[in-house]
C-alpha cells in the first residue's frame, strides 16, 4: 500500500510528541536524583505537561483557527521544539516545571489541527485510515523511540532525551514546510463560534465515551510494571521488551482501527472496540498469573489502546461539523483525562491492599460504562448523518 508523503510530516510531529510524553516515565529516577528532588516530586513534571495539554488545546486552537492550517502546525511545532530544547538545559526543578507546562501547550492543538488536515487530504471513504496514519508516529514512538531514548538517557544523561525530541521537532518542521499542502482557513470564525459545539449533547457523549470508556485501559497501563513483574513473574530487566510488545500492539491496533472505521462505521467500530477492551481487561484480571497469556494480553491491550483514535475522532467531527479543529483538540484533553482517571481509579484497590491485577477489574467497569454510552450514542445519533456526509464535511475547504 502506497502512503501519500503529505501525511508523513504529521506522523513525524506525532513521533516527537509521543517521545516527549512517554519517555519521561522511565527517566524519573534519573531526573529526581539530578534535580535533587524525590521521585513523586519528579512525577509532577508529568502532571505539568498533561495540564499544559488540557489548557493549550482549546486556547491555541481558538486563537489560530482563522490562520492557514499549515502555518498553524508549523507554529505549534516551533513552540514544541523550543520548549523541549529549553528542558534540556533547565537548571532547577521549578524552572523545569514551568517549561514542561509550556511544552505541553501545543500537544493537543497539533493533533487537533492535524486530525482535520489528515481527513481533508484523504480520498473519499479513507478519512479514518488517513487519521490513523497521522497517529502512527505516536505509536512508533512507543514501539521504538521511547525504549531507545530511555536507554540513552540512562546510559549518558537524561538531558539527551529532550535534545533528541528537539531534533525530531526540527525534522517535523522541515517536512511540514516541504510536503504539507496549503489548505484554506476560515477567516470569519472566532473563539466563541468554535466552542459552540459544546452546547450539543452529541459532543458530550463522545467526550464521555473517551474519558470514561477508554480510561479503562489506563487502569491497566498505569500499573503494567508491577502487574507484569509481581503477578506474571517477569523479571524487571525484561520490562523494556514488554513495553516494546505493547508498542507493537499500538502500531497494529492504530491502523486496524482506522481500517475498520472506514469499512464499518465509526460508531460500530467504537462499540466493538469497547466490548473487546472489556473482555481483554477481564482476561488481565483472571489470567495474568499465566506468563504467556499475560504477554499475549499485553499485545492485545496495547493494540486496543490506540485502535480507538481514528473512529472516535471521526465521531467527534460528526458531532461538531463546524468546529472540527476545536473539537479534535478537546478530544486530546479527553484522552488526558482518561489517563488521569484510569491511574487514579485503578490505584484505589491498590491502596486498599488488593493485588496488582485488580486495577484492570476497575477498567472492566469503566469500559462497560463507556460501551453503554456508545450504544446509546449510536441509537440516538448514528442515523442522523449519511455515511458519506462526514467525508464531504472533512474534505471540504471552509
C-alpha positions in Angstrom: 0.0 0.0 0.0 1.4 3.4 -1.1 1.4 6.1 1.6 0.9 9.7 0.5 4.0 11.6 1.6 1.8 14.6 2.6 0.8 12.7 5.7 4.4 12.0 6.8 5.1 15.4 8.4 2.1 14.9 10.7 3.4 11.5 11.6 6.8 12.9 12.4 5.2 15.5 14.6 3.3 12.7 16.4 6.6 10.9 16.8 8.1 13.8 18.6 5.1 14.4 20.8 4.8 10.7 21.7 8.5 10.5 22.6 8.4 13.5 24.9 5.2 12.5 26.6 6.1 8.8 27.5 9.9 8.7 27.8 9.9 10.8 31.0 8.2 7.9 32.9 11.2 5.7 32.5 13.7 8.5 33.4 12.0 9.9 36.6 14.6 8.4 39.0 17.5 9.9 37.0 15.8 13.3 36.8 14.9 13.2 40.5 18.5 12.5 41.5 19.9 15.2 39.2 17.4 17.8 40.3 17.7 16.8 44.0 14.0 16.0 44.4 12.0 12.9 45.3 10.6 10.6 42.6 7.0 11.7 43.5 8.0 15.3 43.0 9.6 14.4 39.7 6.2 12.8 38.8 4.7 16.3 39.0 6.6 17.1 35.8 4.3 14.6 34.0 1.3 16.3 35.5 2.6 19.7 34.5 2.9 18.5 30.8 -0.6 17.0 30.9 -2.0 20.2 32.4 -0.4 22.1 29.5 -2.1 19.8 27.0 -5.5 20.4 28.6 -5.1 24.2 28.8 -3.3 24.7 25.4 -5.6 22.7 23.2 -8.6 25.0 23.3 -6.7 28.2 23.7 -4.3 27.8 20.9 -6.9 26.3 18.5 -9.3 29.2 19.4 -6.6 31.8 18.6 -5.2 30.1 15.4 -8.2 28.6 13.7 -8.5 31.6 11.3 -5.0 31.1 10.0 -4.0 28.6 7.3 -3.5 25.1 8.9 0.0 24.7 7.5 1.2 27.8 9.2 -0.6 26.9 12.4 1.0 23.4 12.5 4.5 24.9 11.9 4.0 27.5 14.6 2.9 24.8 17.1 5.9 22.7 16.2 8.2 25.7 16.8 6.7 26.1 20.3 7.1 22.4 20.9 10.7 22.3 19.7 11.7 25.4 21.6 10.5 24.4 25.0 11.8 20.8 24.7 15.2 22.3 23.9 14.9 24.5 27.0 14.0 21.5 29.0 17.4 20.0 28.2 19.1 22.9 29.9 16.7 23.7 32.7 18.8 24.4 35.8 16.4 23.5 38.6 13.0 21.9 39.4 10.9 25.0 39.4 12.2 26.1 36.0 11.6 22.6 34.7 8.0 22.5 35.9 7.3 25.8 34.1 8.9 24.6 30.9 7.2 21.2 30.9 3.8 23.0 31.2 4.7 25.2 28.3 6.0 22.2 26.3 2.5 20.6 26.7 0.6 23.6 25.3 1.0 22.7 21.6 0.3 18.9 22.0 -3.5 18.9 21.8 -3.6 21.7 19.3 -1.2 20.0 17.0 -3.3 16.8 16.9 -6.5 18.9 16.7 -5.4 20.7 13.6 -3.6 17.6 12.3 -6.7 15.4 12.6 -8.7 17.7 10.4 -5.9 18.2 7.9 -5.4 14.5 7.6 -9.1 14.0 6.9 -9.2 16.8 4.4 -6.3 15.3 2.5 -7.8 11.8 2.3 -9.6 10.4 -0.6 -13.3 9.8 -0.1 -14.0 6.9 2.3 -10.4 6.9 3.6 -10.7 9.6 6.2 -10.3 7.4 9.3 -7.4 5.5 7.9 -5.6 8.7 7.0 -6.1 9.9 10.6 -4.7 6.6 11.8 -1.6 7.2 9.6 -1.0 10.5 11.4 -1.2 8.7 14.8 1.3 6.1 13.5 4.0 8.5 14.7 2.7 8.3 18.2 2.6 4.5 18.1 6.1 4.2 16.7 7.3 6.4 19.5 6.0 3.9 22.0 7.4 1.0 20.0 10.9 2.2 19.2 11.8 5.8 20.3 10.7 5.5 24.0 12.8 2.4 24.7 15.8 3.8 22.7 15.7 7.3 24.3 15.2 5.8 27.7 18.3 3.7 27.2 20.3 6.8 26.1 19.0 8.8 29.0 20.0 6.1 31.5 23.4 5.5 29.9 24.5 9.1 29.3 22.3 11.7 30.8 18.5 12.4 30.9 19.0 15.8 29.2 19.8 13.9 26.0 16.2 12.9 26.0 15.0 16.4 25.5 17.7 17.1 23.0 16.6 14.2 20.8 13.0 15.3 21.0 14.1 18.7 19.8 15.8 17.2 16.8 12.6 15.3 15.9 10.8 18.6 16.2 13.2 20.3 13.8 12.7 17.4 11.3 8.9 17.8 11.6 9.2 21.5 10.9 11.3 20.8 7.8 8.9 18.2 6.3 5.8 20.4 7.2 7.4 23.1 5.1 8.3 20.8 2.2 5.5 18.3 1.9 2.3 19.6 3.7 0.0 21.3 1.2 -1.5 24.7 1.8 -5.2 24.5 2.8 -7.6 27.3 3.2 -8.6 28.7 6.5 -11.9 30.2 7.8 -11.1 33.9 8.4 -14.6 34.5 9.6 -14.6 32.3 12.6 -13.6 33.2 16.1 -13.2 31.5 19.5 -16.8 31.8 20.7 -18.1 30.3 17.4 -15.6 27.4 17.7 -16.7 26.3 21.2 -20.4 26.4 20.4 -20.2 22.7 19.7 -20.1 22.2 23.5 -23.8 23.1 23.6 -24.5 19.9 21.6 -25.3 16.8 23.7 -23.8 14.7 20.9 -20.4 16.1 21.5 -20.6 15.4 25.2 -21.5 11.8 24.5 -18.2 11.4 22.5 -16.2 13.1 25.2 -17.7 10.8 27.9 -17.0 7.7 25.8 -13.4 8.8 25.6 -12.8 9.9 29.1 -14.6 7.0 30.8 -14.7 4.1 28.4 -11.1 4.4 27.2 -9.9 5.5 30.6 -10.4 1.8 31.5 -7.3 0.8 29.6 -5.2 3.3 31.6 -6.1 1.3 34.7 -4.0 -1.4 33.1 -1.3 0.6 31.5 -0.6 2.8 34.6 0.4 -0.2 36.7 1.8 -2.5 34.0 5.3 -2.8 35.5 4.2 -4.2 38.9 1.5 -6.3 37.2 4.0 -8.0 34.9 6.8 -8.4 37.5 4.8 -9.3 40.6 1.7 -11.1 39.2 3.1 -12.5 35.9 6.6 -13.2 37.3 8.5 -11.5 34.6 12.0 -10.2 35.5 12.2 -6.4 35.9 15.1 -6.3 33.5 12.8 -7.7 30.8 10.2 -4.9 31.1 11.7 -2.9 28.2 10.8 -5.8 26.0 7.3 -6.0 27.4 6.9 -2.3 26.6 8.1 -2.9 23.1 5.5 -5.6 22.8 2.8 -3.2 23.9 4.1 -0.6 21.5 3.9 -3.1 18.6 0.3 -3.7 19.5 -0.3 0.0 19.4 1.1 0.3 15.9 -1.1 -2.6 14.6 -4.2 -1.5 16.5 -4.0 2.1 15.3 -4.0 1.0 11.6 -6.7 -1.7 12.2 -8.9 0.8 14.0 -8.8 3.2 11.0 -9.4 0.4 8.5 -12.4 -0.9 10.4 -13.9 2.5 10.9 -13.9 3.1 7.1 -15.2 -0.4 6.4 -17.9 -0.5 9.1 -18.8 2.9 10.6 -17.1 4.8 13.4 -20.0 4.1 15.8 -20.0 0.4 15.2 -16.2 0.3 15.4 -16.2 2.2 18.7 -18.7 -0.1 20.3 -16.9 -3.2 19.1 -13.5 -1.9 20.4 -15.0 -1.1 23.8 -16.5 -4.6 24.0 -13.1 -6.1 23.2 -11.4 -3.9 25.8 -13.8 -5.1 28.4 -13.1 -8.7 27.6 -9.4 -8.1 27.5 -9.3 -6.3 30.8 -11.3 -9.2 32.3 -8.7 -11.5 30.9 -5.9 -9.5 32.6 -7.7 -9.8 35.9 -8.3 -13.5 35.7 -5.3 -14.8 33.7 -2.2 -12.5 34.4 -0.6 -15.2 36.6 0.0 -17.2 33.4 3.0 -15.6 31.8 2.5 -16.4 28.1 -1.2 -15.4 28.3 -0.2 -12.2 30.1 2.2 -11.3 27.3 -0.5 -12.0 24.7 -2.9 -9.8 26.5 -0.2 -7.1 26.7 -0.1 -7.0 22.9 -3.9 -7.1 22.6 -4.4 -4.3 25.2 -1.7 -2.2 23.5 -3.5 -2.7 20.2 -6.9 -1.7 21.6 -5.4 1.4 23.4 -4.7 3.0 20.0 -7.3 1.4 17.8 -9.9 4.0 19.0 -8.0 7.1 17.9 -9.4 7.3 14.3 -13.1 6.2 14.9 -13.6 8.4 18.0 -12.1 11.4 16.3 -14.4 10.9 13.3 -17.3 10.7 15.7 -16.3 14.0 17.2 -16.0 15.6 13.8 -19.6 14.5 13.1 -20.7 16.0 16.4 -19.0 19.3 15.6 -19.2 19.8 11.8 -18.4 23.5 12.0 -15.8 23.3 14.8 -13.7 20.2 13.8 -10.3 21.5 14.9 -11.5 22.8 18.3 -13.4 19.5 18.8 -10.4 17.4 17.9 -8.4 19.5 20.4 -10.9 18.8 23.1 -10.5 15.1 22.3 -6.9 15.3 23.2 -7.9 16.8 26.6 -10.4 14.0 27.0 -7.7 11.4 26.4 -5.5 13.0 29.0 -8.5 13.0 31.4 -8.9 9.3 30.6 -5.2 8.8 31.5 -5.6 10.6 34.8 -8.9 8.9 35.7 -7.6 5.4 34.9 -4.5 5.9 37.0 -6.5 7.4 39.9 -9.4 4.9 40.0 -7.1 2.0 39.2 -5.0 2.9 42.2 -7.9 2.7 44.7 -7.9 -1.1 45.1 -4.1 -1.0 45.5 -4.5 1.5 48.3 -6.9 -1.0 49.9 -4.3 -3.7 49.8 -5.5 -5.7 46.7 -3.2 -7.3 44.2 -1.9 -5.6 41.0 -4.4 -7.3 38.8 -7.3 -5.5 40.5 -6.9 -2.2 38.7 -8.0 -4.0 35.5 -11.2 -5.0 37.2 -11.9 -1.3 37.7 -11.1 -0.9 34.0 -13.8 -3.5 33.2 -16.4 -1.4 34.9 -15.2 1.8 33.2 -15.2 0.2 29.7 -18.7 -1.2 30.4 -20.0 2.3 31.2 -18.3 3.5 28.0 -19.9 0.7 26.0 -23.4 1.6 27.3 -22.8 5.3 26.4 -21.5 4.3 23.0 -24.6 2.1 22.2 -26.8 4.9 23.4 -24.9 7.3 21.2 -25.3 5.1 18.2 -29.1 4.7 18.8 -29.5 8.5 19.1 -27.2 9.9 16.5 -25.7 7.4 14.1 -28.7 7.6 11.8 -28.7 11.4 11.7 -25.9 11.6 9.1 -25.5 9.6 6.0 -22.2 7.6 5.7 -20.7 9.9 3.0 -21.6 13.2 4.7 -18.6 13.1 7.1 -16.3 12.5 4.2 -17.8 15.6 2.4 -17.6 17.6 5.6 -14.0 16.6 6.3 -12.7 17.1 2.8 -14.3 20.4 2.1 -12.4 23.7 2.4 -14.1 26.1 4.7 
